[in-house]
Amino acid sequence: MAEEKKIPTQHNIIMEGRKRLTISGVTDIDSFDEQTVVLFVETGELEIRGEGLHINRIDVDTGELNLESERIDALSYADNHPVRGGIFGKLFR
């Protein structure tokens, strides 16, 4: 029987000068482009808006995501929870 790796539920955000974000506790990524990144954390949906958004690293074992940009304009939460799928789900099919 295969063991499932559980992503830690601790969710933290570290922003460095509106240009870099480190986010922990990411459970799934819904979509991303240069203006918007939509991802899910334990408490719901997190939307990041800005200019030139670029995901540098995703660690599926720890649920950590590193993002760089020209400028981060907004972070907003919604209470939506992910429907099965997204990028993490596609990686483990």
C-alpha angles and dihedrals in degrees: 000000000000119000119230118223111229118216112226113256095219107115122199135160125204115188121191114199097320088290106081135040131187112192124185128192095043110162100177143354117227102183144334142189136150094287105034138030118188117192139156129240127179092274096050141273123352119196121195119195128189147104124295096001112187127179107220100180140005119189107196092188095058100024092237123147128188119200133181129192146166087245135350110216106176147004116198134176130211127183093237116127122211123267109221110280130052124125099302090050091050092050092057102043 
